[in-house]
């Protein structure tokens, strides 16, 4: 789907086109250009790099969920980057959980067994050489080291203060903060 707004709108409504490929940004704009109920209904909507909808309240996620469709697939190598709720956003898109549903970790695991197909490179890329991992220790700059140490101390104090209220999300948030400093 390409061209100016009118051409893209025409492309969506052209009969006999079996496959349409659009990027997230243009699809969000194009969906908004149609009046309510005018956007065509698809048999299948496939989101590649589906982690793009991990934030349920983003305009992109809301638009993808609003696309009229019969079936939905979400493809991603990183279904969870920071918080378990991100996986919930993918399940919401494929309509496995209700809108704004908040499954707990046990429910997410059960859903994963049924709805996630995990294929590793060794299963699908027989011609690839084996993966070679090499650890490399990189020293933080003095400013990074100070920021990291402070964030780690404050984060651990915060986790301890939470006591029984601590959740995996709290730990993920601390790890994310530390990762941001090192990046």
Buried (B, 14 or more C-beta within 10 A) or exposed (E): BEEEEEEBBEBBEEEEEEEBEBEBEBBBBBBEEEEEEEBBEBEEBBBEEBBBBBBBEBEBBBBBBEBEBEEBBBEBEEBBEBBBBBBBBBBBBBEBBEEEEEBEEEBBEEBBEEEBEEEEEEEEEEEEEEEEEEEEEEEEEEEEEEBBEEBBEEBEEEBEEEEEEEBEEBEBBBEEBBEEBEE
